[in-house]
């Protein structure tokens, strides 16, 4: 399994950023995918999830209404559109594969290396 | 919403010693959907244990998980130098979603 994130960077509060994750080494179509973030010096926070066919999408309360998750099974990719970014969104964002095929478990069995998002004026 | 509390916050031990890490849930969701992850500096988390007691692929047998209901434990039987890291517990499944504990830092004494 390989998950490669991209799209992070330094942005100002109120602006937008789109993260991408390219997946390989497994049957992408069968698995839910997640974004989890790690605030430097703090813990892990689940951000958003999308099931195998995009039929079930969920968000943490902290990002609901600002972030949008999507996936393209033809491209083995998952995305996170982040709008109205806040300083508290500063974190390392991980793309994560779910541990259950066809059924979404919220068990995070494979992680990418992460992409850093810094929101600062 | 389930909350997970890990203890201790920091654990200082020597190689060869036994480590016992605790994770307590605010209430039980009547599953054993409890996972443990290890994170080393500069690396993503790695799944160690799922279903409270099942080791993930490639995880050495010195790592073991136990517990049920609201109280869970990760035990490392004999610490090796590469085991010093931060450990997170997580309740998974549709009711808990991605709830993590705050982490326990295991450091060399």
Interface residues (C-beta under 8 A of the other chain):
Chain A: X34 X36 X38 X43 X44 X45 X46 X49 X58 X60 X94 X99 X104 X105 X106 X107 X108 X109 X110 X111 X112 X113 X114
Chain B: X33 X35 X37 X39 X44 X45 X46 X47 X50 X56 X88 X90 X92 X93 X94 X96 X97 X98 X99 X100 X101 X102 X103
